[in-house]
Amino acid sequence: MRYVEAFASPAVVGPALAELRRALAPGRRYRLMEFCGGHTHALYRSGLIDLLPAEIAMVHGPGCPVCVLPAGPITAAIDLLERDASVVVATYADLMRVPAGRDSFAAARDRGLDVRPVHGPSEAYALAVAAPERRVVFVAIGFETTTPPTALVVQRAAREGRRNFFVYGQHLQSGAAIDHLLAAVAGGRLQLDGLVGPGHVALVVGAGFFAPFAAKGRLPIVVSGFAPFDLVRALTLLVRQVNAGRAEVEVAYDRAVTWDGNRAAQAAIDDVFEPRPRSVWRGLGELAGGSLRLRPAYRAWDAEHAFELRPVAASDHAHCLCPSILLGERAPLDCTLFGRACTPARPLGPCMVSAEGACAAVFHAGRHLLQRAGAARTESPCAPSR
């Protein structure tokens, strides 16, 4: 714990902030996106968002898997529960209250359907082992960070011949989202000077994974951890790249991230999963290769195949700005629902209910920014600078 706390110590972060200020070019402003929702929460929870130089505008990105998961898979799983009493649906607790039209997993559980919040796929697998007469469907979500544990459990199910365990795969690929962002930048819909890369994703895929995107979009990318020191260091490296006109991949989390990543985890993912031709993300729309499905070799454990699950689209709240917030086009404080009709206790959008959602981060640790935003809240800090 002391080792972790050292990277949040004022004695360490203070000099790093001073170095960041020295790196700024006179008269220049920087629009930098933190791709990962975990970085958004780290910025607000630590108070770092208030300590950054005014020349730096942070733009929230789409790296919150709960936020970008469309309502369709949730409604498909709930429909399965309603027609088959032998089924147990297990999923991460973060997904329980995500709105799916007028429904949610939490509401389904309140109606008596068997939905179990779990910490991960191993706990879901244990449910199947303990109750062989039930069929357990694990709704798997997350980026490359949570994909290896799911892959390992599917391999275990195949190895042990466990026939009452299934995975409804909704794992996402961060590369598809980055490609979407680059297209928005190229099309003039989004202005970015640099990207803070997700450190936990890089632990699996390696920092080298981001190199083609930096080259393609001519956009600096710096992989960061989640401590305040890591984030300040990442921003400093980004600012220096912008000043020098470079667009490279650098690592500000080198105590954990390597260039090649975790080859064993990558091998497990490649063995079990394959990209879907196309997938729908909440806020981003249809993306090529945006998510993963089980390979045919593991079809016996694929809930989508075994139960013929067909996601049905469900509409979001008409006034929810979460889709625009995920694209970096708007900010939480722009939403008229924020903190009024929509709160963590009564979320109307996934950006408020998720532990990595931008709206939840601002609600819990950034509500003082309302005073700066003004009553009308018509000017978005994520709008292109004029």
SEFI-370957 format. One record per residue (C-alpha): residue in one letter; x, y, z. Coordinates in Angstrom, 2 decimals. Each point is the difference from the previous one (the first is absolute). Example, Ala and Ser with C-alpha at 12.3 -4.5 7.8 and 13.67 -1.06 7.14 Angstrom:
BEGIN
code: a	u: 12.30	v: -4.50	w: 7.80
code: s	u: 1.37	v: 3.44	w: -0.66
END
This chain:
BEGIN
code: m	u: 0.00	v: 0.00	w: 0.00
code: r	u: 2.85	v: 2.37	w: 0.81
code: y	u: 1.42	v: -0.64	w: -3.46
code: v	u: -3.32	v: 0.96	w: -1.61
code: e	u: -0.51	v: 3.02	w: 2.26
code: a	u: 3.42	v: 1.34	w: -0.97
code: f	u: -1.32	v: 0.79	w: -3.47
code: a	u: -2.77	v: 2.16	w: 1.51
code: s	u: 2.19	v: 1.81	w: 2.50
code: p	u: 0.12	v: 3.82	w: -0.30
code: a	u: 3.77	v: -0.27	w: 0.37
code: v	u: 0.06	v: -1.99	w: -3.25
code: v	u: -2.92	v: 1.51	w: -1.91
code: g	u: 0.88	v: 3.62	w: 0.78
code: p	u: 3.37	v: -0.02	w: -1.81
code: a	u: -1.60	v: -1.93	w: -2.88
code: l	u: -2.64	v: 2.73	w: -0.37
code: a	u: 2.75	v: 2.63	w: 0.01
code: e	u: 1.74	v: -1.89	w: -2.79
code: l	u: -3.27	v: -0.14	w: -1.96
code: r	u: -0.41	v: 3.78	w: 0.30
code: r	u: 3.57	v: 0.56	w: -1.21
code: a	u: -0.69	v: -2.18	w: -3.05
code: l	u: -2.90	v: 2.20	w: -1.19
code: a	u: 0.68	v: 2.16	w: -3.04
code: p	u: -0.91	v: 3.68	w: 0.53
code: g	u: -3.44	v: 0.84	w: -1.38
code: r	u: -0.83	v: -3.57	w: -0.95
code: r	u: -2.98	v: -2.06	w: 1.17
code: y	u: -0.19	v: -3.79	w: 0.04
code: r	u: -3.04	v: -2.24	w: -0.40
code: l	u: 0.88	v: -3.42	w: 1.37
code: m	u: -2.34	v: -2.97	w: 0.32
code: e	u: 0.15	v: -2.58	w: 2.74
code: f	u: -1.33	v: -3.05	w: -1.85
code: c	u: -0.71	v: -2.04	w: 3.11
code: g	u: -2.80	v: 0.62	w: 2.47
code: g	u: 2.35	v: -1.09	w: 2.77
code: h	u: 2.22	v: 2.98	w: -0.85
code: t	u: -3.03	v: 2.31	w: 0.12
code: h	u: -0.81	v: -1.15	w: 3.52
code: a	u: 3.65	v: 0.26	w: 1.05
code: l	u: 0.14	v: 3.60	w: -1.21
code: y	u: -3.07	v: 0.98	w: 2.00
code: r	u: 0.40	v: -2.21	w: 3.05
code: s	u: 3.54	v: 1.23	w: 0.66
code: g	u: -0.87	v: 3.64	w: -0.65
code: l	u: 2.59	v: 0.08	w: -2.77
code: i	u: -2.56	v: 1.44	w: -2.43
code: d	u: 0.11	v: 3.25	w: 2.03
code: l	u: 3.79	v: 0.15	w: 0.08
code: l	u: 0.65	v: -0.32	w: -3.72
code: p	u: 1.12	v: 3.14	w: -1.83
code: a	u: -2.82	v: 1.97	w: -1.62
code: e	u: 1.70	v: -0.55	w: -3.36
code: i	u: -0.93	v: -3.70	w: 0.14
code: a	u: -3.59	v: -1.06	w: -0.74
code: m	u: -0.77	v: -3.62	w: 0.79
code: v	u: -2.52	v: -1.73	w: -2.28
code: h	u: -1.76	v: -3.13	w: 1.25
code: g	u: 0.19	v: -3.01	w: -2.32
code: p	u: -1.97	v: -3.19	w: -0.71
code: g	u: 2.11	v: -2.38	w: 2.08
code: c	u: -2.79	v: -1.02	w: 2.38
code: p	u: -1.24	v: -3.47	w: -1.03
code: v	u: -3.21	v: 0.24	w: 2.00
code: c	u: -0.78	v: 3.40	w: -1.53
code: v	u: 0.44	v: -1.09	w: -3.62
code: l	u: -1.77	v: -3.35	w: 0.30
code: p	u: -3.31	v: 0.39	w: -1.84
code: a	u: -3.29	v: -0.94	w: 1.60
code: g	u: -0.57	v: -2.94	w: -2.38
code: p	u: 2.11	v: -2.67	w: 1.74
code: i	u: -1.53	v: 0.91	w: 3.36
code: t	u: -3.55	v: -0.33	w: -1.30
code: a	u: 0.91	v: -3.28	w: -1.76
code: a	u: 1.30	v: -1.48	w: 3.26
code: i	u: -3.09	v: 1.17	w: 1.91
code: d	u: -2.26	v: -1.50	w: -2.67
code: l	u: 1.85	v: -3.30	w: 0.41
code: l	u: -0.65	v: 0.03	w: 3.75
code: e	u: -3.68	v: 0.67	w: -0.55
code: r	u: -0.45	v: -2.99	w: -2.31
code: d	u: 2.30	v: -2.52	w: 1.74
code: a	u: -0.16	v: -0.43	w: 3.77
code: s	u: 3.02	v: -2.33	w: 0.00
code: v	u: 2.34	v: 2.84	w: -0.97
code: v	u: 2.09	v: 2.09	w: 2.36
code: v	u: 1.54	v: 3.19	w: -1.42
code: a	u: 3.21	v: 1.15	w: 1.66
code: t	u: 1.81	v: 3.22	w: -0.81
code: y	u: 2.14	v: 2.74	w: 1.48
code: a	u: -1.78	v: 2.08	w: 2.64
code: d	u: 0.82	v: 3.13	w: -1.97
code: l	u: -2.43	v: -1.14	w: -2.69
code: m	u: -2.97	v: -0.69	w: 2.27
code: r	u: -1.64	v: 3.44	w: -0.09
code: v	u: 0.93	v: 1.05	w: -3.54
code: p	u: -3.20	v: 1.14	w: -1.73
code: a	u: -1.21	v: -2.16	w: -2.86
code: g	u: -3.01	v: 1.93	w: -1.15
code: r	u: -2.34	v: -0.18	w: 2.99
code: d	u: 1.67	v: -3.10	w: 1.41
code: s	u: 3.27	v: -1.06	w: 1.62
code: f	u: 1.53	v: -3.08	w: 1.60
code: a	u: -0.73	v: 1.46	w: 3.43
code: a	u: -3.66	v: 0.52	w: -0.88
code: a	u: -0.18	v: -3.54	w: -1.39
code: r	u: 1.40	v: -1.36	w: 3.26
code: d	u: -2.58	v: 2.02	w: 1.93
code: r	u: -2.67	v: -1.78	w: -2.07
code: g	u: 1.32	v: -3.35	w: 1.19
code: l	u: 2.24	v: -0.93	w: -2.93
code: d	u: 3.31	v: -1.65	w: 0.91
code: v	u: 2.69	v: 2.59	w: -0.69
code: r	u: 3.18	v: -0.26	w: 2.07
code: p	u: 2.64	v: 2.75	w: 0.28
code: v	u: 3.47	v: -1.58	w: 0.06
code: h	u: 3.59	v: 1.23	w: 0.15
code: g	u: 1.02	v: -1.84	w: -3.15
code: p	u: -0.29	v: -3.10	w: -2.18
code: s	u: 1.57	v: -2.35	w: 2.56
code: e	u: -2.78	v: 0.81	w: 2.47
code: a	u: -2.61	v: -0.57	w: -2.72
code: y	u: 1.63	v: -3.34	w: -0.82
code: a	u: -0.16	v: -0.97	w: 3.67
code: l	u: -3.77	v: 0.54	w: -0.13
code: a	u: -0.23	v: -2.52	w: -2.84
code: v	u: 2.10	v: -2.52	w: 1.90
code: a	u: -2.09	v: 0.40	w: 3.16
code: a	u: -3.34	v: -0.34	w: -1.83
code: p	u: 0.36	v: -2.49	w: -2.88
code: e	u: -3.77	v: -0.05	w: -0.48
code: r	u: 0.05	v: 3.71	w: -0.94
code: r	u: 1.41	v: 1.59	w: -3.13
code: v	u: 2.23	v: 2.97	w: 0.80
code: v	u: 0.51	v: 2.74	w: -2.59
code: f	u: 2.84	v: 2.43	w: 0.71
code: v	u: -0.52	v: 3.33	w: -1.78
code: a	u: 3.61	v: 0.93	w: -0.68
code: i	u: 0.92	v: 3.65	w: -0.50
code: g	u: 3.15	v: 2.10	w: -0.03
code: f	u: 2.89	v: 0.90	w: -2.23
code: e	u: 3.16	v: -2.06	w: -0.40
code: t	u: 0.58	v: 0.25	w: 3.76
code: t	u: -2.83	v: -2.35	w: 0.98
code: t	u: 0.06	v: -2.17	w: -3.12
code: p	u: 2.82	v: -2.39	w: 1.09
code: p	u: -1.80	v: -1.16	w: 3.18
code: t	u: -3.09	v: -0.81	w: -2.06
code: a	u: 2.12	v: -1.88	w: -2.54
code: l	u: 1.67	v: -2.03	w: 2.74
code: v	u: -3.36	v: -1.00	w: 1.51
code: v	u: -1.35	v: -1.07	w: -3.40
code: q	u: 3.14	v: -2.11	w: -0.50
code: r	u: -0.58	v: -1.52	w: 3.44
code: a	u: -3.64	v: -0.79	w: -0.83
code: a	u: 1.13	v: -1.75	w: -3.18
code: r	u: 2.74	v: -1.87	w: 1.83
code: e	u: -2.35	v: -1.18	w: 2.77
code: g	u: -2.97	v: -0.65	w: -2.28
code: r	u: -2.20	v: 2.42	w: 1.95
code: r	u: -3.20	v: 0.14	w: -2.05
code: n	u: -2.14	v: 2.27	w: 2.18
code: f	u: 2.26	v: 3.05	w: -0.29
code: f	u: -0.29	v: 2.51	w: -2.85
code: v	u: 1.51	v: 3.35	w: -0.91
code: y	u: -1.95	v: 2.78	w: -1.67
code: g	u: 3.01	v: 1.81	w: -1.39
code: q	u: -0.12	v: 3.80	w: -0.09
code: h	u: 3.71	v: 0.69	w: 0.29
code: l	u: 1.06	v: 3.13	w: -1.87
code: q	u: 3.10	v: 0.86	w: -2.00
code: s	u: 1.59	v: 3.34	w: 0.82
code: g	u: 1.55	v: 0.27	w: -3.44
code: a	u: -3.44	v: 0.37	w: -1.61
code: a	u: -0.81	v: 2.93	w: 2.29
code: i	u: 3.34	v: 1.68	w: -0.68
code: d	u: -0.58	v: -0.39	w: -3.73
code: h	u: -3.40	v: 1.66	w: 0.44
code: l	u: 1.59	v: 2.90	w: 1.88
code: l	u: 2.65	v: 0.44	w: -2.69
code: a	u: -2.73	v: 0.15	w: -2.65
code: a	u: -1.81	v: 2.66	w: 2.03
code: v	u: 3.21	v: 2.03	w: 0.27
code: a	u: 0.74	v: -0.37	w: -3.70
code: g	u: -3.56	v: 1.06	w: -0.84
code: g	u: 0.20	v: 3.09	w: 2.17
code: r	u: -2.68	v: -1.18	w: 2.43
code: l	u: 2.44	v: -0.30	w: 2.88
code: q	u: 3.11	v: 2.00	w: 0.83
code: l	u: 2.78	v: -1.85	w: 1.82
code: d	u: 3.68	v: 0.67	w: 0.47
code: g	u: 0.86	v: -3.24	w: 1.80
code: l	u: -1.34	v: -3.14	w: 1.63
code: v	u: 0.67	v: -1.49	w: 3.45
code: g	u: 0.10	v: -3.73	w: -0.69
code: p	u: -1.58	v: -2.51	w: 2.42
code: g	u: 2.68	v: -1.57	w: 2.16
code: h	u: -1.92	v: -3.14	w: 0.97
code: v	u: -0.81	v: -0.76	w: -3.65
code: a	u: 3.68	v: 0.50	w: -0.85
code: l	u: 0.95	v: -2.52	w: 2.69
code: v	u: -1.65	v: -2.62	w: -2.21
code: v	u: 0.51	v: 1.23	w: -3.56
code: g	u: 3.27	v: 1.90	w: 0.52
code: a	u: 0.84	v: 3.62	w: -0.76
code: g	u: 0.94	v: -0.97	w: -3.54
code: f	u: -3.66	v: -0.69	w: -0.69
code: f	u: -0.61	v: 3.77	w: -0.16
code: a	u: 2.81	v: 0.82	w: -2.44
code: p	u: -2.05	v: -0.48	w: -3.22
code: f	u: -2.70	v: 2.33	w: 1.35
code: a	u: 2.49	v: 2.73	w: 0.88
code: a	u: 1.49	v: -0.24	w: -3.48
code: k	u: -3.34	v: -0.17	w: -1.79
code: g	u: -1.55	v: 2.94	w: 1.82
code: r	u: 3.22	v: 1.94	w: 0.51
code: l	u: -1.08	v: 0.14	w: 3.64
code: p	u: 2.35	v: -0.32	w: 3.00
code: i	u: -0.96	v: -2.84	w: 2.35
code: v	u: 1.48	v: -0.47	w: 3.47
code: v	u: -0.97	v: -3.05	w: 2.05
code: s	u: -0.69	v: 0.89	w: 3.63
code: g	u: -0.70	v: -1.66	w: 3.30
code: f	u: -2.71	v: 1.24	w: 2.35
code: a	u: 1.94	v: 1.76	w: 2.75
code: p	u: 0.19	v: 3.83	w: -0.13
code: f	u: 3.73	v: -0.13	w: -0.68
code: d	u: -0.53	v: -2.33	w: -2.96
code: l	u: -2.62	v: 2.29	w: -1.51
code: v	u: 2.08	v: 3.16	w: 0.43
code: r	u: 3.00	v: -1.71	w: -1.52
code: a	u: -2.12	v: -1.17	w: -2.94
code: l	u: -1.34	v: 3.51	w: -0.58
code: t	u: 3.51	v: 1.41	w: 0.10
code: l	u: 1.18	v: -2.46	w: -2.64
code: l	u: -3.03	v: 0.82	w: -2.15
code: v	u: 0.61	v: 3.74	w: 0.27
code: r	u: 3.63	v: -0.45	w: -1.03
code: q	u: -1.04	v: -2.09	w: -3.00
code: v	u: -2.56	v: 2.61	w: -1.07
code: n	u: 2.57	v: 2.77	w: 0.32
code: a	u: 2.52	v: -1.95	w: -2.08
code: g	u: -2.55	v: -1.06	w: -2.62
code: r	u: 0.54	v: -3.68	w: 0.75
code: a	u: -2.63	v: -2.76	w: 0.00
code: e	u: 1.46	v: -3.02	w: 1.75
code: v	u: -0.85	v: -2.51	w: 2.69
code: e	u: 1.68	v: 0.48	w: 3.37
code: v	u: -0.51	v: -1.72	w: 3.33
code: a	u: -0.47	v: 1.88	w: 3.26
code: y	u: -0.76	v: -3.26	w: 1.81
code: d	u: 3.20	v: -1.90	w: -0.68
code: r	u: 0.03	v: -1.64	w: 3.42
code: a	u: -2.85	v: -2.20	w: -1.31
code: v	u: -0.38	v: 0.35	w: -3.78
code: t	u: 2.34	v: -1.50	w: -2.60
code: w	u: 0.06	v: 0.51	w: -3.74
code: d	u: -1.19	v: -3.54	w: -0.78
code: g	u: -2.47	v: -0.54	w: 2.86
code: n	u: -1.07	v: -3.30	w: 1.52
code: r	u: 0.49	v: -2.65	w: -2.67
code: a	u: -1.73	v: -2.74	w: 2.03
code: a	u: -3.12	v: 2.16	w: 0.41
code: q	u: 0.03	v: 0.86	w: -3.69
code: a	u: 0.26	v: -3.69	w: -0.91
code: a	u: -3.01	v: -0.86	w: 2.20
code: i	u: -2.07	v: 2.74	w: -1.64
code: d	u: 0.98	v: -1.12	w: -3.49
code: d	u: -0.80	v: -3.63	w: 0.80
code: v	u: -3.52	v: 0.64	w: 1.32
code: f	u: -1.22	v: 3.14	w: -1.75
code: e	u: -0.27	v: 1.44	w: -3.48
code: p	u: -1.15	v: 3.48	w: -1.11
code: r	u: -3.61	v: 0.50	w: -0.96
code: p	u: -0.30	v: 1.41	w: -3.52
code: r	u: -1.95	v: 2.95	w: 1.40
code: s	u: -1.34	v: 1.01	w: 3.38
code: v	u: -2.06	v: 2.84	w: 1.44
code: w	u: 1.35	v: 2.25	w: 2.75
code: r	u: -2.15	v: 2.37	w: 1.98
code: g	u: 0.90	v: 3.50	w: -1.12
code: l	u: 2.42	v: -1.06	w: -2.74
code: g	u: -2.39	v: -1.99	w: -2.17
code: e	u: 1.04	v: -2.95	w: -2.15
code: l	u: 3.73	v: -0.80	w: -0.01
code: a	u: 1.89	v: -2.52	w: -2.09
code: g	u: 1.63	v: -2.59	w: 2.24
code: g	u: -1.08	v: 1.89	w: 3.10
code: s	u: -0.65	v: -3.04	w: 2.19
code: l	u: 0.86	v: -3.67	w: 0.36
code: r	u: -1.96	v: -3.24	w: -0.23
code: l	u: 0.96	v: -3.57	w: 0.87
code: r	u: 1.67	v: -1.98	w: -2.76
code: p	u: -1.89	v: -2.97	w: -1.51
code: a	u: 2.26	v: -2.41	w: 1.93
code: y	u: -1.62	v: 1.28	w: 3.23
code: r	u: -3.57	v: 0.21	w: -1.32
code: a	u: -1.27	v: -2.44	w: 2.66
code: w	u: 0.70	v: 2.71	w: 2.60
code: d	u: -1.30	v: 2.91	w: -2.09
code: a	u: -3.29	v: 1.27	w: 1.48
code: e	u: -0.72	v: 1.94	w: -3.15
code: h	u: -0.04	v: -3.23	w: -1.99
code: a	u: -1.45	v: -2.34	w: 2.63
code: f	u: -2.99	v: 2.24	w: 0.81
code: e	u: -0.29	v: 1.75	w: -3.36
code: l	u: 0.34	v: 3.42	w: 1.61
code: r	u: -0.95	v: 2.85	w: -2.31
code: p	u: 0.52	v: 3.48	w: 1.50
code: v	u: -2.91	v: 2.38	w: -0.49
code: a	u: 0.76	v: 3.70	w: -0.06
code: a	u: -1.37	v: 2.09	w: 2.85
code: s	u: -0.04	v: 3.79	w: -0.09
code: d	u: 1.92	v: 2.20	w: 2.43
code: h	u: -1.58	v: 2.85	w: 1.91
code: a	u: -0.85	v: 2.75	w: -2.49
code: h	u: 1.97	v: 2.67	w: 1.89
code: c	u: 2.97	v: -2.10	w: 1.11
code: l	u: 3.29	v: 1.35	w: -1.40
code: c	u: 1.99	v: -3.13	w: 0.77
code: p	u: 0.51	v: -0.87	w: -3.71
code: s	u: 1.55	v: 3.44	w: -0.64
code: i	u: 2.03	v: -0.14	w: 3.21
code: l	u: 1.51	v: -3.33	w: -1.05
code: l	u: 1.16	v: 1.61	w: -3.24
code: g	u: 1.60	v: 2.95	w: 1.77
code: e	u: -2.45	v: 2.34	w: -1.70
code: r	u: -1.77	v: 1.09	w: 3.20
code: a	u: 0.77	v: -0.01	w: 3.73
code: p	u: -2.11	v: -1.28	w: 2.93
code: l	u: -0.83	v: 3.51	w: 1.18
code: d	u: -1.59	v: 0.75	w: -3.37
code: c	u: -2.79	v: -2.48	w: 0.72
code: t	u: -3.18	v: 1.51	w: 1.44
code: l	u: -0.71	v: -3.32	w: 1.75
code: f	u: 3.32	v: -0.03	w: 1.86
code: g	u: -0.36	v: 0.13	w: 3.78
code: r	u: -3.73	v: 0.61	w: -0.27
code: a	u: -2.01	v: -2.77	w: -1.59
code: c	u: 3.17	v: -2.08	w: -0.51
code: t	u: 2.13	v: -0.94	w: 3.01
code: p	u: 1.98	v: -3.13	w: 0.98
code: a	u: -2.96	v: -1.03	w: 2.16
code: r	u: -2.42	v: 0.44	w: -2.93
code: p	u: 2.08	v: -0.17	w: -3.19
code: l	u: -1.66	v: 0.72	w: -3.32
code: g	u: 3.12	v: -0.68	w: -2.04
code: p	u: 2.95	v: -2.42	w: 0.19
code: c	u: 2.55	v: 2.80	w: 0.50
code: m	u: -1.59	v: 0.67	w: 3.39
code: v	u: -0.47	v: -3.59	w: 1.19
code: s	u: 3.40	v: -1.40	w: -0.97
code: a	u: 2.92	v: 0.08	w: 2.42
code: e	u: 2.07	v: 1.28	w: -2.93
code: g	u: -2.60	v: 2.36	w: -1.46
code: a	u: 0.92	v: 3.65	w: -0.50
code: c	u: -3.28	v: 1.25	w: 1.45
code: a	u: 0.49	v: -2.05	w: 3.16
code: a	u: 3.53	v: 1.37	w: 0.35
code: v	u: -1.16	v: 3.60	w: -0.25
code: f	u: -2.97	v: -0.62	w: 2.30
code: h	u: 2.11	v: -1.51	w: 2.76
code: a	u: 3.08	v: 2.22	w: -0.17
code: g	u: -0.56	v: 2.85	w: -2.46
code: r	u: -3.37	v: 1.55	w: 0.80
code: h	u: 1.72	v: 3.20	w: 1.10
code: l	u: 0.68	v: 0.56	w: -3.70
code: l	u: -3.69	v: 0.93	w: -0.35
code: q	u: 0.90	v: 3.43	w: 1.33
code: r	u: 2.41	v: 0.50	w: -2.87
code: a	u: -2.34	v: -1.42	w: -2.61
code: g	u: -2.73	v: 2.58	w: 0.59
code: a	u: -3.72	v: -0.46	w: 0.19
code: a	u: -0.59	v: -0.39	w: -3.73
code: r	u: 2.75	v: -2.59	w: -0.52
code: t	u: -0.08	v: 0.52	w: -3.77
code: e	u: 3.75	v: 0.16	w: -0.63
code: s	u: 1.68	v: -3.40	w: 0.07
code: p	u: 3.64	v: -0.26	w: 1.06
code: c	u: 0.22	v: -2.74	w: -2.58
code: a	u: -1.08	v: 2.23	w: -2.89
code: p	u: 2.64	v: 0.82	w: -2.61
code: s	u: 1.93	v: 3.13	w: 0.93
code: r	u: -0.75	v: 3.05	w: -2.11
END
